[in-house]
Amino acid sequence: MRPSIIITSRVIDTINSLSNIDRGPITNALSMEFILGQDPGPTLTPMQNVVYAIIRFYVNQDTERGITDRASTAISLDPDRRALS
């Protein structure tokens, strides 16, 4: 099973700010990579590849932050867990 991904409002706002011509291919590229596990590069123009790389970075960064935040929250909510035992 593939790990979860987090799509934040930053990603959605960035996609919504794109032109109609770019919005569809970029959205399809996200689903190709993160849902289907396929390389979307060949389906994009060179400029769309640049934009997609930025959005992909956002998704990966937000996902990593979400995983880290969940882990630190779980640790901080466990009163029996001690840093030094």
C-alpha positions, -999 to +999 in steps of 0.1 A: +000+000+000+012+035-008+018+060+020-007+087+026-002+121+011-014+155+023-029+181+000-030+214+018-047+247+008-013+259-004-014+232-031-050+238-040-046+276-041-015+272-064-034+249-087-065+272-088-042+301-097-031+284-129-046+291-163-073+268-175-048+254-201-024+243-173-048+234-145-060+202-161-027+187-170-011+196-136-040+181-118-038+149-139-001+148-133-007+148-095-031+119-097-009+100-121+021+102-097+005+101-063-024+078-070-014+057-099+023+057-093+031+067-129+056+092-142+036+122-155+066+140-171+060+129-207+024+143-205+035+178-196+050+206-216+085+218-204+069+248-186+042+226-171+070+203-158+086+233-140+053+242-124+045+206-116+080+203-099+071+232-076+037+218-067+051+183-062+076+199-038+048+215-019+029+181-017+060+163-005+069+190+020+034+193+034+031+155+037+064+153+055+053+181+079+020+163+085+037+130+093+061+148+117+033+168+133+012+136+139+042+118+154+051+147+177+015+151+187+013+114+196+044+116+216+034+147+235+000+132+243+016+101+259+021+111+296+039+078+304+066+083+278+097+099+292+126+114+272+151+099+296+143+067+314 
